[in-house]
């Protein structure tokens, strides 16, 4: 079975000129559903993954964002926020973006807050989403 390469580590091995390089040995989890509860892990999740979606369980807008990203062929890490961890996650996200608490869904692309549903849909309609995902190495084609 293949191991996932942490996003930040992978970026440091990629040469800008398009040449190939050997990735470092991986020691982190792959994308998918995240079951992380502490604040340090929220920072680590954002730093190590090309695309992260912070979503409330059962939220229809969060579901739409997930479907849109999956439809483009992106496999984002998804952090489901529930009532038990909402305050802690919101506080940590506020520290990461150095602003007021983000609304859910909050999508991070390349370690930076991209936006919520309106920003993702607007970027999709205007054609800005795919280039941004390619830039973050979330899309290969």
N, CA, C and O atoms as a GROMACS GRO file, in nm:
protein
  564
    1UNK      N    1   0.084  -0.118   0.000
    1UNK     CA    2   0.000   0.000   0.000
    1UNK      C    3   0.089   0.124   0.000
    1UNK      O    4   0.194   0.126   0.065
    2UNK      N    5   0.048   0.225  -0.071
    2UNK     CA    6   0.125   0.347  -0.078
    2UNK      C    7   0.095   0.436   0.042
    2UNK      O    8  -0.015   0.435   0.096
    3UNK      N    9   0.195   0.513   0.082
    3UNK     CA   10   0.177   0.607   0.192
    3UNK      C   11   0.161   0.747   0.135
    3UNK      O   12   0.219   0.780   0.031
    4UNK      N   13   0.084   0.829   0.203
    4UNK     CA   14   0.062   0.967   0.159
    4UNK      C   15   0.181   1.053   0.197
    4UNK      O   16   0.244   1.031   0.300
    5UNK      N   17   0.211   1.150   0.114
    5UNK     CA   18   0.316   1.246   0.142
    5UNK      C   19   0.252   1.371   0.198
    5UNK      O   20   0.162   1.426   0.135
    6UNK      N   21   0.296   1.419   0.315
    6UNK     CA   22   0.240   1.544   0.367
    6UNK      C   23   0.257   1.656   0.266
    6UNK      O   24   0.362   1.667   0.204
    7UNK      N   25   0.156   1.737   0.250
    7UNK     CA   26   0.152   1.841   0.147
    7UNK      C   27   0.273   1.934   0.152
    7UNK      O   28   0.336   1.956   0.049
    8UNK      N   29   0.305   1.988   0.267
    8UNK     CA   30   0.417   2.082   0.278
    8UNK      C   31   0.550   2.014   0.244
    8UNK      O   32   0.636   2.075   0.180
    9UNK      N   33   0.567   1.890   0.286
    9UNK     CA   34   0.690   1.817   0.254
    9UNK      C   35   0.700   1.790   0.106
    9UNK      O   36   0.809   1.796   0.048
   10UNK      N   37   0.589   1.760   0.044
   10UNK     CA   38   0.589   1.730  -0.099
   10UNK      C   39   0.625   1.854  -0.179
   10UNK      O   40   0.700   1.845  -0.276
   11UNK      N   41   0.573   1.969  -0.140
   11UNK     CA   42   0.602   2.091  -0.213
   11UNK      C   43   0.752   2.123  -0.212
   11UNK      O   44   0.804   2.175  -0.311
   12UNK      N   45   0.820   2.094  -0.104
   12UNK     CA   46   0.962   2.125  -0.096
   12UNK      C   47   1.045   2.035  -0.187
   12UNK      O   48   1.161   2.066  -0.214
   13UNK      N   49   0.988   1.924  -0.234
   13UNK     CA   50   1.062   1.834  -0.322
   13UNK      C   51   1.036   1.860  -0.468
   13UNK      O   52   1.105   1.806  -0.554
   14UNK      N   53   0.936   1.942  -0.499
   14UNK     CA   54   0.899   1.968  -0.637
   14UNK      C   55   0.981   2.084  -0.690
   14UNK      O   56   0.988   2.190  -0.627
   15UNK      N   57   1.043   2.064  -0.805
   15UNK     CA   58   1.120   2.174  -0.863
   15UNK      C   59   1.028   2.259  -0.949
   15UNK      O   60   0.938   2.206  -1.014
   16UNK      N   61   1.049   2.387  -0.950
   16UNK     CA   62   0.963   2.480  -1.023
   16UNK      C   63   0.974   2.459  -1.173
   16UNK      O   64   0.875   2.479  -1.244
   17UNK      N   65   1.089   2.419  -1.223
   17UNK     CA   66   1.108   2.402  -1.366
   17UNK      C   67   1.039   2.280  -1.423
   17UNK      O   68   1.047   2.258  -1.544
   18UNK      N   69   0.973   2.202  -1.343
   18UNK     CA   70   0.900   2.087  -1.394
   18UNK      C   71   0.981   1.959  -1.392
   18UNK      O   72   0.931   1.855  -1.434
   19UNK      N   73   1.105   1.964  -1.344
   19UNK     CA   74   1.186   1.844  -1.336
   19UNK      C   75   1.133   1.753  -1.228
   19UNK      O   76   1.057   1.795  -1.141
   20UNK      N   77   1.173   1.628  -1.234
   20UNK     CA   78   1.124   1.535  -1.133
   20UNK      C   79   1.218   1.531  -1.015
   20UNK      O   80   1.337   1.559  -1.028
   21UNK      N   81   1.166   1.498  -0.903
   21UNK     CA   82   1.246   1.482  -0.783
   21UNK      C   83   1.186   1.370  -0.700
   21UNK      O   84   1.071   1.332  -0.721
   22UNK      N   85   1.262   1.318  -0.609
   22UNK     CA   86   1.217   1.208  -0.527
   22UNK      C   87   1.153   1.263  -0.400
   22UNK      O   88   1.214   1.343  -0.330
   23UNK      N   89   1.029   1.220  -0.371
   23UNK     CA   90   0.964   1.268  -0.250
   23UNK      C   91   1.026   1.206  -0.126
   23UNK      O   92   1.084   1.098  -0.132
   24UNK      N   93   1.015   1.277  -0.013
   24UNK     CA   94   1.068   1.222   0.112
   24UNK      C   95   0.981   1.107   0.160
   24UNK      O   96   0.867   1.094   0.114
   25UNK      N   97   1.030   1.024   0.250
   25UNK     CA   98   0.947   0.918   0.303
   25UNK      C   99   0.828   0.977   0.377
   25UNK      O  100   0.839   1.076   0.449
   26UNK      N  101   0.716   0.916   0.357
   26UNK     CA  102   0.593   0.969   0.416
   26UNK      C  103   0.569   0.909   0.553
   26UNK      O  104   0.598   0.792   0.577
   27UNK      N  105   0.515   0.991   0.642
   27UNK     CA  106   0.482   0.943   0.775
   27UNK      C  107   0.352   1.002   0.825
   27UNK      O  108   0.328   1.005   0.946
   28UNK      N  109   0.268   1.049   0.735
   28UNK     CA  110   0.143   1.112   0.776
   28UNK      C  111   0.024   1.039   0.715
   28UNK      O  112   0.039   0.955   0.626
   29UNK      N  113  -0.092   1.072   0.764
   29UNK     CA  114  -0.215   1.012   0.713
   29UNK      C  115  -0.250   1.070   0.579
   29UNK      O  116  -0.211   1.182   0.546
   30UNK      N  117  -0.324   0.993   0.501
   30UNK     CA  118  -0.371   1.045   0.373
   30UNK      C  119  -0.493   1.131   0.395
   30UNK      O  120  -0.541   1.142   0.508
   31UNK      N  121  -0.545   1.192   0.289
   31UNK     CA  122  -0.662   1.278   0.298
   31UNK      C  123  -0.785   1.200   0.340
   31UNK      O  124  -0.773   1.087   0.388
   32UNK      N  125  -0.901   1.257   0.324
   32UNK     CA  126  -1.024   1.190   0.362
   32UNK      C  127  -1.082   1.250   0.487
   32UNK      O  128  -1.052   1.364   0.522
   33UNK      N  129  -1.166   1.174   0.554
   33UNK     CA  130  -1.232   1.222   0.674
   33UNK      C  131  -1.132   1.240   0.786
   33UNK      O  132  -1.056   1.148   0.816
   34UNK      N  133  -1.133   1.354   0.846
   34UNK     CA  134  -1.040   1.382   0.955
   34UNK      C  135  -1.111   1.367   1.088
   34UNK      O  136  -1.225   1.411   1.105
   35UNK      N  137  -1.044   1.304   1.182
   35UNK     CA  138  -1.098   1.288   1.316
   35UNK      C  139  -1.001   1.351   1.414
   35UNK      O  140  -0.939   1.282   1.494
   36UNK      N  141  -0.987   1.481   1.407
   36UNK     CA  142  -0.890   1.553   1.486
   36UNK      C  143  -0.965   1.646   1.580
   36UNK      O  144  -1.062   1.712   1.539
   37UNK      N  145  -0.922   1.653   1.704
   37UNK     CA  146  -0.996   1.738   1.797
   37UNK      C  147  -0.912   1.849   1.858
   37UNK      O  148  -0.970   1.947   1.904
   38UNK      N  149  -0.780   1.839   1.859
   38UNK     CA  150  -0.704   1.945   1.924
   38UNK      C  151  -0.661   2.052   1.827
   38UNK      O  152  -0.651   2.029   1.706
   39UNK      N  153  -0.635   2.171   1.881
   39UNK     CA  154  -0.607   2.289   1.799
   39UNK      C  155  -0.479   2.274   1.718
   39UNK      O  156  -0.474   2.319   1.603
   40UNK      N  157  -0.377   2.213   1.774
   40UNK     CA  158  -0.252   2.195   1.701
   40UNK      C  159  -0.274   2.111   1.576
   40UNK      O  160  -0.213   2.136   1.472
   41UNK      N  161  -0.361   2.013   1.586
   41UNK     CA  162  -0.389   1.927   1.471
   41UNK      C  163  -0.464   2.000   1.361
   41UNK      O  164  -0.450   1.966   1.244
   42UNK      N  165  -0.543   2.101   1.397
   42UNK     CA  166  -0.612   2.181   1.296
   42UNK      C  167  -0.509   2.255   1.212
   42UNK      O  168  -0.519   2.256   1.089
   43UNK      N  169  -0.412   2.317   1.276
   43UNK     CA  170  -0.304   2.385   1.204
   43UNK      C  171  -0.228   2.288   1.115
   43UNK      O  172  -0.198   2.318   1.000
   44UNK      N  173  -0.198   2.171   1.169
   44UNK     CA  174  -0.123   2.071   1.095
   44UNK      C  175  -0.203   2.022   0.974
   44UNK      O  176  -0.146   2.002   0.867
   45UNK      N  177  -0.332   2.002   0.990
   45UNK     CA  178  -0.417   1.958   0.881
   45UNK      C  179  -0.416   2.059   0.768
   45UNK      O  180  -0.407   2.021   0.651
   46UNK      N  181  -0.426   2.188   0.800
   46UNK     CA  182  -0.425   2.293   0.699
   46UNK      C  183  -0.288   2.299   0.630
   46UNK      O  184  -0.280   2.319   0.509
   47UNK      N  185  -0.182   2.283   0.707
   47UNK     CA  186  -0.048   2.295   0.652
   47UNK      C  187  -0.008   2.178   0.564
   47UNK      O  188   0.068   2.195   0.469
   48UNK      N  189  -0.059   2.059   0.593
   48UNK     CA  190  -0.012   1.940   0.524
   48UNK      C  191  -0.098   1.895   0.407
   48UNK      O  192  -0.060   1.802   0.336
   49UNK      N  193  -0.211   1.958   0.383
   49UNK     CA  194  -0.300   1.913   0.277
   49UNK      C  195  -0.325   2.024   0.177
   49UNK      O  196  -0.336   2.141   0.213
   50UNK      N  197  -0.334   1.986   0.050
   50UNK     CA  198  -0.356   2.084  -0.056
   50UNK      C  199  -0.492   2.150  -0.042
   50UNK      O  200  -0.505   2.272  -0.061
   51UNK      N  201  -0.594   2.073  -0.010
   51UNK     CA  202  -0.729   2.127   0.005
   51UNK      C  203  -0.792   2.067   0.131
   51UNK      O  204  -0.792   1.946   0.150
   52UNK      N  205  -0.843   2.155   0.217
   52UNK     CA  206  -0.910   2.112   0.339
   52UNK      C  207  -1.045   2.183   0.346
   52UNK      O  208  -1.054   2.304   0.325
   53UNK      N  209  -1.149   2.106   0.376
   53UNK     CA  210  -1.283   2.163   0.392
   53UNK      C  211  -1.325   2.143   0.537
   53UNK      O  212  -1.333   2.030   0.585
   54UNK      N  213  -1.351   2.253   0.606
   54UNK     CA  214  -1.406   2.247   0.741
   54UNK      C  215  -1.557   2.262   0.725
   54UNK      O  216  -1.606   2.366   0.682
   55UNK      N  217  -1.630   2.156   0.761
   55UNK     CA  218  -1.773   2.152   0.734
   55UNK      C  219  -1.851   2.107   0.857
   55UNK      O  220  -1.802   2.028   0.938
   56UNK      N  221  -1.973   2.159   0.868
   56UNK     CA  222  -2.064   2.112   0.973
   56UNK      C  223  -2.131   1.984   0.926
   56UNK      O  224  -2.163   1.968   0.808
   57UNK      N  225  -2.150   1.895   1.019
   57UNK     CA  226  -2.220   1.770   0.986
   57UNK      C  227  -2.365   1.802   0.947
   57UNK      O  228  -2.435   1.874   1.018
   58UNK      N  229  -2.407   1.748   0.834
   58UNK     CA  230  -2.545   1.765   0.790
   58UNK      C  231  -2.576   1.896   0.721
   58UNK      O  232  -2.691   1.921   0.687
   59UNK      N  233  -2.477   1.980   0.699
   59UNK     CA  234  -2.500   2.110   0.635
   59UNK      C  235  -2.507   2.092   0.483
   59UNK      O  236  -2.416   2.035   0.423
   60UNK      N  237  -2.615   2.139   0.422
   60UNK     CA  238  -2.632   2.121   0.277
   60UNK      C  239  -2.531   2.203   0.197
   60UNK      O  240  -2.487   2.159   0.091
   61UNK      N  241  -2.493   2.320   0.245
   61UNK     CA  242  -2.395   2.403   0.174
   61UNK      C  243  -2.257   2.336   0.177
   61UNK      O  244  -2.182   2.341   0.080
   62UNK      N  245  -2.225   2.273   0.290
   62UNK     CA  246  -2.098   2.201   0.301
   62UNK      C  247  -2.098   2.082   0.206
   62UNK      O  248  -1.995   2.050   0.145
   63UNK      N  249  -2.211   2.017   0.194
   63UNK     CA  250  -2.224   1.904   0.103
   63UNK      C  251  -2.202   1.948  -0.042
   63UNK      O  252  -2.138   1.878  -0.119
   64UNK      N  253  -2.256   2.062  -0.079
   64UNK     CA  254  -2.239   2.115  -0.215
   64UNK      C  255  -2.092   2.142  -0.245
   64UNK      O  256  -2.043   2.110  -0.353
   65UNK      N  257  -2.020   2.201  -0.149
   65UNK     CA  258  -1.877   2.229  -0.169
   65UNK      C  259  -1.801   2.098  -0.189
   65UNK      O  260  -1.717   2.088  -0.279
   66UNK      N  261  -1.830   1.999  -0.106
   66UNK     CA  262  -1.764   1.870  -0.119
   66UNK      C  263  -1.791   1.808  -0.256
   66UNK      O  264  -1.700   1.758  -0.321
   67UNK      N  265  -1.917   1.812  -0.300
   67UNK     CA  266  -1.953   1.756  -0.430
   67UNK      C  267  -1.883   1.829  -0.544
   67UNK      O  268  -1.837   1.765  -0.640
   68UNK      N  269  -1.874   1.960  -0.536
   68UNK     CA  270  -1.808   2.037  -0.641
   68UNK      C  271  -1.660   2.000  -0.650
   68UNK      O  272  -1.608   1.979  -0.760
   69UNK      N  273  -1.593   1.993  -0.536
   69UNK     CA  274  -1.451   1.958  -0.538
   69UNK      C  275  -1.429   1.815  -0.586
   69UNK      O  276  -1.337   1.789  -0.664
   70UNK      N  277  -1.512   1.722  -0.540
   70UNK     CA  278  -1.501   1.584  -0.587
   70UNK      C  279  -1.530   1.575  -0.736
   70UNK      O  280  -1.468   1.496  -0.807
   71UNK      N  281  -1.622   1.656  -0.785
   71UNK     CA  282  -1.655   1.659  -0.928
   71UNK      C  283  -1.539   1.705  -1.014
   71UNK      O  284  -1.529   1.666  -1.130
   72UNK      N  285  -1.452   1.787  -0.959
   72UNK     CA  286  -1.334   1.833  -1.031
   72UNK      C  287  -1.219   1.734  -1.020
   72UNK      O  288  -1.114   1.752  -1.083
   73UNK      N  289  -1.238   1.628  -0.941
   73UNK     CA  290  -1.132   1.530  -0.923
   73UNK      C  291  -1.040   1.558  -0.807
   73UNK      O  292  -0.933   1.497  -0.796
   74UNK      N  293  -1.080   1.648  -0.719
   74UNK     CA  294  -1.001   1.681  -0.601
   74UNK      C  295  -1.047   1.592  -0.486
   74UNK      O  296  -1.167   1.571  -0.468
   75UNK      N  297  -0.954   1.542  -0.410
   75UNK     CA  298  -0.987   1.462  -0.292
   75UNK      C  299  -0.947   1.542  -0.168
   75UNK      O  300  -0.840   1.520  -0.112
   76UNK      N  301  -1.034   1.634  -0.124
   76UNK     CA  302  -0.997   1.720  -0.010
   76UNK      C  303  -1.002   1.643   0.121
   76UNK      O  304  -1.074   1.545   0.135
   77UNK      N  305  -0.923   1.690   0.216
   77UNK     CA  306  -0.937   1.642   0.353
   77UNK      C  307  -1.058   1.714   0.410
   77UNK      O  308  -1.071   1.836   0.396
   78UNK      N  309  -1.145   1.640   0.473
   78UNK     CA  310  -1.269   1.698   0.524
   78UNK      C  311  -1.270   1.686   0.676
   78UNK      O  312  -1.257   1.578   0.731
   79UNK      N  313  -1.286   1.800   0.741
   79UNK     CA  314  -1.292   1.806   0.886
   79UNK      C  315  -1.436   1.837   0.924
   79UNK      O  316  -1.483   1.949   0.903
   80UNK      N  317  -1.505   1.739   0.979
   80UNK     CA  318  -1.643   1.759   1.020
   80UNK      C  319  -1.646   1.825   1.157
   80UNK      O  320  -1.595   1.770   1.255
   81UNK      N  321  -1.707   1.941   1.163
   81UNK     CA  322  -1.719   2.016   1.287
   81UNK      C  323  -1.856   1.987   1.346
   81UNK      O  324  -1.958   1.998   1.278
   82UNK      N  325  -1.857   1.949   1.474
   82UNK     CA  326  -1.984   1.926   1.541
   82UNK      C  327  -1.992   2.014   1.665
   82UNK      O  328  -1.904   2.095   1.690
   83UNK      N  329  -2.096   1.998   1.742
   83UNK     CA  330  -2.118   2.085   1.857
   83UNK      C  331  -2.009   2.074   1.962
   83UNK      O  332  -1.979   2.172   2.030
   84UNK      N  333  -1.948   1.956   1.977
   84UNK     CA  334  -1.846   1.937   2.080
   84UNK      C  335  -1.718   2.013   2.048
   84UNK      O  336  -1.653   2.064   2.139
   85UNK      N  337  -1.679   2.020   1.922
   85UNK     CA  338  -1.550   2.081   1.888
   85UNK      C  339  -1.560   2.212   1.811
   85UNK      O  340  -1.458   2.266   1.768
   86UNK      N  341  -1.680   2.264   1.793
   86UNK     CA  342  -1.699   2.385   1.712
   86UNK      C  343  -1.624   2.506   1.769
   86UNK      O  344  -1.558   2.577   1.693
   87UNK      N  345  -1.633   2.530   1.897
   87UNK     CA  346  -1.567   2.646   1.957
   87UNK      C  347  -1.416   2.638   1.943
   87UNK      O  348  -1.352   2.736   1.907
   88UNK      N  349  -1.361   2.523   1.972
   88UNK     CA  350  -1.216   2.503   1.964
   88UNK      C  351  -1.166   2.518   1.820
   88UNK      O  352  -1.065   2.584   1.796
   89UNK      N  353  -1.237   2.458   1.726
   89UNK     CA  354  -1.197   2.466   1.585
   89UNK      C  355  -1.211   2.609   1.534
   89UNK      O  356  -1.122   2.658   1.464
   90UNK      N  357  -1.319   2.676   1.567
   90UNK     CA  358  -1.340   2.814   1.524
   90UNK      C  359  -1.232   2.906   1.578
   90UNK      O  360  -1.181   2.992   1.506
   91UNK      N  361  -1.195   2.889   1.705
   91UNK     CA  362  -1.087   2.970   1.763
   91UNK      C  363  -0.955   2.948   1.690
   91UNK      O  364  -0.883   3.043   1.661
   92UNK      N  365  -0.924   2.823   1.662
   92UNK     CA  366  -0.798   2.793   1.595
   92UNK      C  367  -0.797   2.844   1.451
   92UNK      O  368  -0.694   2.895   1.404
   93UNK      N  369  -0.909   2.833   1.382
   93UNK     CA  370  -0.917   2.886   1.245
   93UNK      C  371  -0.903   3.038   1.246
   93UNK      O  372  -0.843   3.095   1.155
   94UNK      N  373  -0.958   3.103   1.348
   94UNK     CA  374  -0.944   3.248   1.359
   94UNK      C  375  -0.798   3.288   1.375
   94UNK      O  376  -0.754   3.388   1.319
   95UNK      N  377  -0.722   3.209   1.451
   95UNK     CA  378  -0.579   3.236   1.468
   95UNK      C  379  -0.503   3.213   1.338
   95UNK      O  380  -0.411   3.289   1.306
   96UNK      N  381  -0.540   3.110   1.263
   96UNK     CA  382  -0.470   3.078   1.138
   96UNK      C  383  -0.489   3.189   1.036
   96UNK      O  384  -0.394   3.229   0.969
   97UNK      N  385  -0.613   3.240   1.023
   97UNK     CA  386  -0.639   3.341   0.921
   97UNK      C  387  -0.625   3.483   0.974
   97UNK      O  388  -0.638   3.578   0.898
   98UNK      N  389  -0.599   3.497   1.103
   98UNK     CA  390  -0.580   3.628   1.167
   98UNK      C  391  -0.697   3.723   1.139
   98UNK      O  392  -0.678   3.839   1.105
   99UNK      N  393  -0.817   3.670   1.154
   99UNK     CA  394  -0.938   3.749   1.133
   99UNK      C  395  -1.049   3.690   1.218
   99UNK      O  396  -1.027   3.600   1.299
  100UNK      N  397  -1.168   3.742   1.197
  100UNK     CA  398  -1.284   3.690   1.269
  100UNK      C  399  -1.309   3.545   1.230
  100UNK      O  400  -1.257   3.496   1.130
  101UNK      N  401  -1.388   3.478   1.309
  101UNK     CA  402  -1.416   3.337   1.288
  101UNK      C  403  -1.479   3.315   1.150
  101UNK      O  404  -1.572   3.386   1.112
  102UNK      N  405  -1.428   3.217   1.076
  102UNK     CA  406  -1.486   3.189   0.945
  102UNK      C  407  -1.620   3.118   0.958
  102UNK      O  408  -1.648   3.053   1.058
  103UNK      N  409  -1.700   3.131   0.855
  103UNK     CA  410  -1.826   3.059   0.851
  103UNK      C  411  -1.801   2.925   0.784
  103UNK      O  412  -1.706   2.911   0.706
  104UNK      N  413  -1.885   2.829   0.812
  104UNK     CA  414  -1.870   2.697   0.751
  104UNK      C  415  -1.963   2.685   0.632
  104UNK      O  416  -2.078   2.730   0.640
  105UNK      N  417  -1.920   2.627   0.523
  105UNK     CA  418  -1.792   2.560   0.502
  105UNK      C  419  -1.679   2.660   0.482
  105UNK      O  420  -1.696   2.766   0.422
  106UNK      N  421  -1.563   2.624   0.534
  106UNK     CA  422  -1.442   2.704   0.515
  106UNK      C  423  -1.344   2.617   0.437
  106UNK      O  424  -1.306   2.509   0.483
  107UNK      N  425  -1.304   2.664   0.320
  107UNK     CA  426  -1.217   2.585   0.232
  107UNK      C  427  -1.079   2.649   0.229
  107UNK      O  428  -1.064   2.767   0.198
  108UNK      N  429  -0.978   2.570   0.263
  108UNK     CA  430  -0.839   2.613   0.257
  108UNK      C  431  -0.774   2.545   0.137
  108UNK      O  432  -0.780   2.424   0.122
  109UNK      N  433  -0.712   2.626   0.052
  109UNK     CA  434  -0.642   2.575  -0.066
  109UNK      C  435  -0.497   2.621  -0.055
  109UNK      O  436  -0.469   2.740  -0.046
  110UNK      N  437  -0.406   2.526  -0.056
  110UNK     CA  438  -0.265   2.560  -0.047
  110UNK      C  439  -0.227   2.624   0.085
  110UNK      O  440  -0.134   2.705   0.090
  111UNK      N  441  -0.295   2.588   0.192
  111UNK     CA  442  -0.263   2.641   0.324
  111UNK      C  443  -0.323   2.777   0.355
  111UNK      O  444  -0.301   2.830   0.463
  112UNK      N  445  -0.400   2.834   0.262
  112UNK     CA  446  -0.462   2.964   0.283
  112UNK      C  447  -0.613   2.952   0.269
  112UNK      O  448  -0.664   2.870   0.192
  113UNK      N  449  -0.685   3.035   0.345
  113UNK     CA  450  -0.831   3.034   0.334
  113UNK      C  451  -0.872   3.083   0.197
  113UNK      O  452  -0.840   3.195   0.158
  114UNK      N  453  -0.943   2.997   0.123
  114UNK     CA  454  -0.993   3.036  -0.008
  114UNK      C  455  -1.129   3.102   0.007
  114UNK      O  456  -1.157   3.202  -0.057
  115UNK      N  457  -1.214   3.046   0.092
  115UNK     CA  458  -1.344   3.105   0.116
  115UNK      C  459  -1.448   3.000   0.147
  115UNK      O  460  -1.417   2.885   0.175
  116UNK      N  461  -1.572   3.043   0.141
  116UNK     CA  462  -1.684   2.954   0.166
  116UNK      C  463  -1.753   2.916   0.037
  116UNK      O  464  -1.694   2.918  -0.070
  117UNK      N  465  -1.880   2.883   0.050
  117UNK     CA  466  -1.957   2.838  -0.066
  117UNK      C  467  -1.963   2.943  -0.176
  117UNK      O  468  -1.943   2.910  -0.293
  118UNK      N  469  -1.991   3.068  -0.140
  118UNK     CA  470  -2.003   3.173  -0.242
  118UNK      C  471  -1.873   3.194  -0.318
  118UNK      O  472  -1.875   3.208  -0.440
  119UNK      N  473  -1.762   3.195  -0.248
  119UNK     CA  474  -1.631   3.215  -0.312
  119UNK      C  475  -1.596   3.096  -0.402
  119UNK      O  476  -1.546   3.116  -0.513
  120UNK      N  477  -1.622   2.974  -0.356
  120UNK     CA  478  -1.594   2.855  -0.435
  120UNK      C  479  -1.680   2.852  -0.560
  120UNK      O  480  -1.630   2.826  -0.670
  121UNK      N  481  -1.808   2.879  -0.544
  121UNK     CA  482  -1.900   2.878  -0.660
  121UNK      C  483  -1.865   2.990  -0.757
  121UNK      O  484  -1.868   2.970  -0.878
  122UNK      N  485  -1.833   3.108  -0.706
  122UNK     CA  486  -1.793   3.220  -0.792
  122UNK      C  487  -1.667   3.189  -0.869
  122UNK      O  488  -1.657   3.220  -0.988
  123UNK      N  489  -1.570   3.128  -0.803
  123UNK     CA  490  -1.445   3.091  -0.870
  123UNK      C  491  -1.471   2.981  -0.974
  123UNK      O  492  -1.408   2.980  -1.080
  124UNK      N  493  -1.560   2.890  -0.944
  124UNK     CA  494  -1.595   2.784  -1.039
  124UNK      C  495  -1.661   2.843  -1.164
  124UNK      O  496  -1.626   2.806  -1.276
  125UNK      N  497  -1.755   2.932  -1.145
  125UNK     CA  498  -1.828   2.993  -1.258
  125UNK      C  499  -1.735   3.080  -1.342
  125UNK      O  500  -1.745   3.080  -1.464
  126UNK      N  501  -1.646   3.154  -1.277
  126UNK     CA  502  -1.556   3.243  -1.351
  126UNK      C  503  -1.436   3.171  -1.412
  126UNK      O  504  -1.362   3.229  -1.491
  127UNK      N  505  -1.416   3.045  -1.375
  127UNK     CA  506  -1.304   2.969  -1.430
  127UNK      C  507  -1.175   2.984  -1.351
  127UNK      O  508  -1.070   2.940  -1.398
  128UNK      N  509  -1.180   3.045  -1.234
  128UNK     CA  510  -1.060   3.065  -1.152
  128UNK      C  511  -1.030   2.946  -1.061
  128UNK      O  512  -0.918   2.934  -1.012
  129UNK      N  513  -1.127   2.859  -1.038
  129UNK     CA  514  -1.110   2.752  -0.941
  129UNK      C  515  -1.008   2.648  -0.987
  129UNK      O  516  -0.918   2.612  -0.910
  130UNK      N  517  -1.019   2.600  -1.108
  130UNK     CA  518  -0.930   2.494  -1.157
  130UNK      C  519  -0.784   2.540  -1.158
  130UNK      O  520  -0.698   2.466  -1.110
  131UNK      N  521  -0.751   2.659  -1.210
  131UNK     CA  522  -0.610   2.702  -1.203
  131UNK      C  523  -0.558   2.713  -1.059
  131UNK      O  524  -0.443   2.681  -1.032
  132UNK      N  525  -0.643   2.758  -0.970
  132UNK     CA  526  -0.600   2.770  -0.830
  132UNK      C  527  -0.575   2.632  -0.768
  132UNK      O  528  -0.481   2.615  -0.690
  133UNK      N  529  -0.658   2.534  -0.804
  133UNK     CA  530  -0.639   2.398  -0.754
  133UNK      C  531  -0.514   2.335  -0.814
  133UNK      O  532  -0.442   2.261  -0.746
  134UNK      N  533  -0.487   2.365  -0.940
  134UNK     CA  534  -0.363   2.316  -1.002
  134UNK      C  535  -0.240   2.378  -0.936
  134UNK      O  536  -0.141   2.309  -0.911
  135UNK      N  537  -0.247   2.505  -0.908
  135UNK     CA  538  -0.137   2.576  -0.842
  135UNK      C  539  -0.106   2.516  -0.705
  135UNK      O  540   0.010   2.510  -0.664
  136UNK      N  541  -0.210   2.471  -0.636
  136UNK     CA  542  -0.193   2.411  -0.504
  136UNK      C  543  -0.159   2.262  -0.513
  136UNK      O  544  -0.144   2.196  -0.411
  137UNK      N  545  -0.147   2.211  -0.634
  137UNK     CA  546  -0.114   2.070  -0.659
  137UNK      C  547  -0.225   1.976  -0.612
  137UNK      O  548  -0.199   1.863  -0.572
  138UNK      N  549  -0.350   2.025  -0.619
  138UNK     CA  550  -0.463   1.939  -0.585
  138UNK      C  551  -0.518   1.871  -0.709
  138UNK      O  552  -0.588   1.770  -0.699
  139UNK      N  553  -0.487   1.924  -0.826
  139UNK     CA  554  -0.526   1.865  -0.954
  139UNK      C  555  -0.401   1.837  -1.035
  139UNK      O  556  -0.303   1.912  -1.029
  140UNK      N  557  -0.404   1.730  -1.111
  140UNK     CA  558  -0.285   1.691  -1.188
  140UNK      C  559  -0.303   1.714  -1.336
  140UNK      O  560  -0.204   1.723  -1.408
  141UNK      N  561  -0.424   1.725  -1.384
  141UNK     CA  562  -0.448   1.738  -1.528
  141UNK      C  563  -0.483   1.879  -1.566
  141UNK      O  564  -0.506   1.907  -1.684
   0.00000   0.00000   0.00000
